Amino acid sequence: MRRARGAMTFHIRAIIVDDHPVVAAGVRALLETSDDIECVGVAETAAAGMALASECSPDVAILDVSLPDMSGFELARWMLKHHAGIEIVMMTLLHGRAYVEQALQLGAKGFIQKRSAGQNLLNAVRSAAIGSVYLDPPSAHVLQPNPDAKGKNGTAGQLTRREENVLRMVALGYGNKEIAWRLRVSIKSIETYKARATEKLQLRSRAEIVRFGVTSGWFEFVEVDQETLEDADREFVEPGGD
């Protein structure tokens, strides 16, 4: 995120990759209604999106799941591999648990239905910019288990308080280093707590951890405001660190 010169405002640089010009134009117009998000480019193909990411170094890339030359999931993997500072928000007309889980598993921070309210997309971009996961309500709903089916994962009550805190932060998208800094413990300890928690709950993937977080009420679908961005920016930088 870039701090505006002479002010406390943070600007999130975003790009859009969508092969439907009307949709892309609508998303760009929505982003431009916000004071803290700047659209720095639009591409209609994955190849053009790769070039745009390399040229603009955005904070967040908003990717359509279906692109003419490569799937949005493949493009997301490429961006995450080649651009360490980028976060991904997936956007689609497709509906189903498999799409949401695939996005979360590859490391996307947001998943939004194109039919969803515009505010949900703004929230997803802001959440992704501070490293947190955001699912719009329709996407979160598809991760809810069948109420008539017996769950295999148990409840958060099986965890110690520290195990639950660590797993909650993993579900919200934080990495081991960030969690260790926030909880003032070693990265090795975080790995141990995470391993214990996932073993107790039989969670085998990041998507399953996020799904468990959804069913446990760990996600609150609220607006990420300017104060949250500023607090997160200060908190993620260790005093005296690199």
C-alpha positions as CSV (number, residue, x, y, z in Angstrom):
1,M,0.0,0.0,0.0
2,R,1.2,3.5,-0.8
3,R,0.9,6.3,1.7
4,A,-0.3,9.5,0.1
5,R,2.3,12.3,0.3
6,G,1.6,14.7,3.2
7,A,-1.4,12.7,4.4
8,M,-2.4,9.6,6.4
9,T,-4.4,8.2,3.5
10,F,-3.4,4.8,2.1
11,H,-3.9,4.1,-1.5
12,I,-4.3,0.5,-2.6
13,R,-3.1,-0.1,-6.2
14,A,-5.3,-2.6,-8.0
15,I,-5.5,-4.2,-11.4
16,I,-8.4,-5.9,-13.1
17,V,-8.1,-8.9,-15.4
18,D,-11.5,-9.7,-17.1
19,D,-12.3,-10.5,-20.7
20,H,-15.7,-8.9,-20.5
21,P,-15.2,-5.2,-21.2
22,V,-18.5,-4.1,-19.7
23,V,-17.8,-6.0,-16.4
24,A,-14.2,-4.6,-16.3
25,A,-15.5,-1.1,-16.9
26,G,-18.1,-1.5,-14.1
27,V,-15.5,-2.8,-11.7
28,R,-13.1,0.0,-12.5
29,A,-15.9,2.6,-12.0
30,L,-16.7,1.0,-8.7
31,L,-13.1,1.2,-7.5
32,E,-12.9,4.8,-8.6
33,T,-15.7,5.7,-6.2
34,S,-13.4,4.9,-3.4
35,D,-10.8,7.3,-2.0
36,D,-8.4,4.6,-1.0
37,I,-8.3,2.3,-4.0
38,E,-6.7,3.2,-7.3
39,C,-7.2,1.1,-10.5
40,V,-3.8,1.2,-12.2
41,G,-4.7,-1.0,-15.2
42,V,-7.1,-3.3,-16.9
43,A,-6.3,-6.4,-19.0
44,E,-8.6,-8.7,-21.0
45,T,-6.3,-11.8,-21.1
46,A,-4.0,-13.7,-18.8
47,A,-1.0,-12.8,-20.9
48,A,-1.9,-9.1,-20.7
49,G,-2.5,-9.5,-17.0
50,M,1.0,-10.9,-16.5
51,A,2.5,-8.0,-18.3
52,L,0.4,-5.5,-16.4
53,A,1.3,-7.0,-13.0
54,S,5.0,-6.8,-13.9
55,E,4.7,-3.2,-15.1
56,C,2.5,-1.8,-12.4
57,S,3.4,-3.8,-9.3
58,P,-0.1,-3.7,-7.8
59,D,-1.1,-4.5,-4.3
60,V,-4.2,-6.4,-5.4
61,A,-5.1,-8.2,-8.6
62,I,-8.8,-8.8,-9.2
63,L,-9.0,-11.8,-11.5
64,D,-11.9,-13.4,-13.4
65,V,-12.0,-17.1,-13.0
66,S,-12.6,-17.7,-16.7
67,L,-10.2,-16.1,-19.1
68,P,-9.7,-16.9,-22.9
69,D,-6.1,-18.0,-22.8
70,M,-5.6,-19.4,-19.2
71,S,-7.8,-20.0,-16.2
72,G,-7.9,-17.3,-13.6
73,F,-6.6,-19.9,-11.1
74,E,-3.5,-20.5,-13.2
75,L,-3.0,-16.8,-13.5
76,A,-3.3,-16.4,-9.8
77,R,-0.7,-19.1,-9.2
78,W,1.7,-17.3,-11.6
79,M,1.2,-13.9,-10.0
80,L,1.7,-15.3,-6.5
81,K,4.9,-17.1,-7.6
82,H,6.4,-14.2,-9.5
83,H,5.2,-11.2,-7.5
84,A,5.7,-11.6,-3.8
85,G,3.9,-8.4,-2.8
86,I,0.6,-9.1,-4.7
87,E,-2.6,-10.4,-3.2
88,I,-5.4,-12.0,-5.2
89,V,-9.2,-11.5,-5.3
90,M,-11.1,-13.9,-7.5
91,M,-14.3,-12.8,-9.2
92,T,-16.7,-15.0,-11.1
93,L,-20.2,-15.8,-12.2
94,L,-19.6,-19.5,-11.4
95,H,-21.2,-20.8,-8.3
96,G,-20.1,-23.8,-6.2
97,R,-17.9,-24.9,-3.3
98,A,-15.2,-26.3,-5.5
99,Y,-14.4,-22.9,-7.0
100,V,-14.1,-21.2,-3.6
101,E,-12.0,-23.9,-2.2
102,Q,-9.6,-23.9,-5.2
103,A,-9.1,-20.2,-4.9
104,L,-8.4,-20.4,-1.1
105,Q,-6.1,-23.4,-1.6
106,L,-3.9,-21.6,-4.1
107,G,-3.6,-18.6,-1.8
108,A,-6.2,-16.1,-3.0
109,K,-7.4,-13.7,-0.3
110,G,-10.8,-13.0,-1.7
111,F,-13.6,-14.6,-3.6
112,I,-16.5,-12.6,-4.9
113,Q,-19.6,-13.4,-7.0
114,K,-20.1,-11.0,-9.8
115,R,-23.7,-10.7,-8.8
116,S,-22.7,-9.7,-5.3
117,A,-23.1,-6.1,-4.0
118,G,-20.4,-3.7,-5.0
119,Q,-19.5,-3.0,-1.4
120,N,-18.4,-6.7,-1.0
121,L,-15.8,-6.2,-3.8
122,L,-14.4,-3.1,-2.1
123,N,-14.3,-4.9,1.2
124,A,-12.5,-7.8,-0.4
125,V,-9.8,-5.6,-2.0
126,R,-9.2,-3.7,1.3
127,S,-9.0,-7.0,3.3
128,A,-6.6,-8.5,0.7
129,A,-4.4,-5.4,0.9
130,I,-3.8,-6.1,4.6
131,G,-3.4,-9.8,4.2
132,S,-6.8,-10.9,5.4
133,V,-9.3,-13.3,3.8
134,Y,-12.7,-12.0,2.7
135,L,-15.5,-14.0,1.2
136,D,-18.7,-12.4,0.2
137,P,-21.8,-13.9,1.9
138,P,-22.8,-16.1,-1.1
139,S,-19.3,-17.6,-1.3
140,A,-19.1,-18.1,2.5
141,H,-22.5,-19.8,2.3
142,V,-21.4,-22.5,-0.1
143,L,-18.7,-23.5,2.4
144,Q,-21.3,-24.1,5.1
145,P,-21.7,-27.8,5.8
146,N,-24.9,-29.6,5.1
147,P,-26.9,-29.3,8.4
148,D,-28.1,-32.8,8.0
149,A,-24.6,-34.3,7.6
150,K,-22.4,-35.2,10.5
151,G,-19.2,-33.2,10.4
152,K,-15.9,-34.9,10.9
153,N,-14.0,-31.9,12.2
154,G,-15.4,-31.3,15.7
155,T,-15.5,-27.9,17.3
156,A,-13.1,-25.2,18.4
157,G,-13.8,-26.3,21.9
158,Q,-11.3,-29.1,21.4
159,L,-8.5,-26.6,21.0
160,T,-6.5,-24.8,23.6
161,R,-6.9,-21.0,23.6
162,R,-3.5,-20.6,21.9
163,E,-4.3,-23.3,19.3
164,E,-7.6,-21.6,18.5
165,N,-6.0,-18.1,18.2
166,V,-3.3,-19.5,15.8
167,L,-5.8,-21.4,13.7
168,R,-8.2,-18.4,13.6
169,M,-5.4,-16.2,12.2
170,V,-4.4,-18.9,9.7
171,A,-8.0,-18.9,8.5
172,L,-8.0,-15.2,8.2
173,G,-5.0,-15.3,5.9
174,Y,-2.0,-14.5,8.1
175,G,1.3,-16.2,7.5
176,N,3.4,-17.9,10.3
177,K,5.8,-14.9,10.5
178,E,2.9,-12.4,11.0
179,I,1.2,-14.6,13.6
180,A,4.4,-15.1,15.5
181,W,5.0,-11.3,15.6
182,R,1.5,-10.6,16.7
183,L,1.5,-13.3,19.5
184,R,5.1,-12.6,20.5
185,V,6.2,-16.2,20.1
186,S,8.6,-18.0,17.8
187,I,7.7,-19.2,14.3
188,K,8.5,-22.7,15.5
189,S,5.9,-22.4,18.2
190,I,3.3,-21.2,15.7
191,E,4.0,-24.2,13.5
192,T,3.5,-26.5,16.5
193,Y,0.2,-24.9,17.6
194,K,-1.0,-25.1,14.0
195,A,0.0,-28.7,13.6
196,R,-1.8,-29.7,16.9
197,A,-4.9,-27.8,15.9
198,T,-5.2,-29.2,12.4
199,E,-4.5,-32.7,13.7
200,K,-7.2,-32.5,16.4
201,L,-9.7,-31.2,13.9
202,Q,-8.5,-33.3,10.9
203,L,-8.0,-30.3,8.7
204,R,-5.8,-31.2,5.7
205,S,-5.7,-28.0,3.6
206,R,-5.9,-24.3,3.8
207,A,-9.4,-24.4,2.2
208,E,-10.6,-26.7,5.0
209,I,-9.2,-24.4,7.7
210,V,-11.0,-21.5,6.1
211,R,-14.2,-23.5,5.8
212,F,-13.9,-24.4,9.5
213,G,-13.4,-20.7,10.3
214,V,-16.6,-19.8,8.4
215,T,-18.7,-22.4,10.3
216,S,-17.1,-21.3,13.6
217,G,-18.1,-17.7,13.0
218,W,-14.6,-16.4,12.7
219,F,-15.4,-14.3,9.7
220,E,-17.3,-11.0,10.1
221,F,-18.5,-9.5,6.8
222,V,-17.9,-5.8,7.7
223,E,-16.3,-2.9,5.9
224,V,-12.6,-2.5,6.2
225,D,-12.2,1.2,6.8
226,Q,-9.3,3.6,6.5
227,E,-8.5,3.4,10.2
228,T,-8.2,-0.4,9.9
229,L,-5.7,-0.1,7.0
230,E,-3.6,2.4,8.9
231,D,-3.5,0.2,12.1
232,A,-2.6,-2.9,10.0
233,D,0.1,-1.0,8.2
234,R,1.7,0.1,11.5
235,E,1.2,-3.3,13.3
236,F,2.7,-5.4,10.5
237,V,6.0,-3.5,10.5
238,E,8.2,-4.5,13.5
239,P,9.9,-1.5,15.0
240,G,13.5,-1.5,13.9
241,G,12.9,-4.4,11.4
242,D,13.6,-4.6,7.7
